[in-house]
Amino acid sequence: MTLLDDIQAATDQYVADVQAGLIIEPDGVPAVIVAAPTGDLGYGRDLSCDTDLTANFDEVDENSPEGVSQALLRRITTQHGTLSYLGEDPDYGRDVMAFLSADMTMVEIMAEQDLLAAECLKDDRVKSCQCVITYLGKDDTGTDAFDISIDGELYSGKTYSLTETLTSASQLAEDMAS
């Protein structure tokens, strides 16, 4: 049994206890499990506090090209299946960092382009997606560096563009533009 199995078992037990009315919060109110939001509320508010805020410190609209680009970056840098431990989408994520840490042939890099594009198309705001991965060579730390460009169209008719320079050692934001 792994640590993640232990966490899942504890979470399952907590949910069962809440549903049975056995958990009482410190304020004396019984705990309640609320269903995950859907529709316009289902995208959450996972802010990076760097690019997710406007100059006036307002949140970026999650349906704007910038908001979708930021969501796609989180999607491709989240290990597949991780959200299932939170009761969320078990099919979310494509851990591009794991890809960067492996020795890859050009055929595998080309296949990864298609897999990243397919992952981005899972977002129901994304109508089309093209992904290009460019090998940049070794960076100054001696690790392989890649440019990953993801471009496409939203169902709203707007276009989005996300370009990241990534290495197996770090992730550097290169350019995020609409």
Secondary structure, DSSP 4 states (H G I P E B T S, - for coil): --HHHHHHHHHHHHHHHHHTT--B-TTSPBP-PPPPP-GGGTT-----SSSSB-TTSPBPPTTSHHHHHHHHHHHHTS-TTGGGGGTS-TT----HHHHHTS---HHHHHHHHHHHHHHHTTSTTEEEEEEEEEEEEE-TTS-EEEEEEEEEEETTS-EEEEEEEEESS-EEEEEEE-
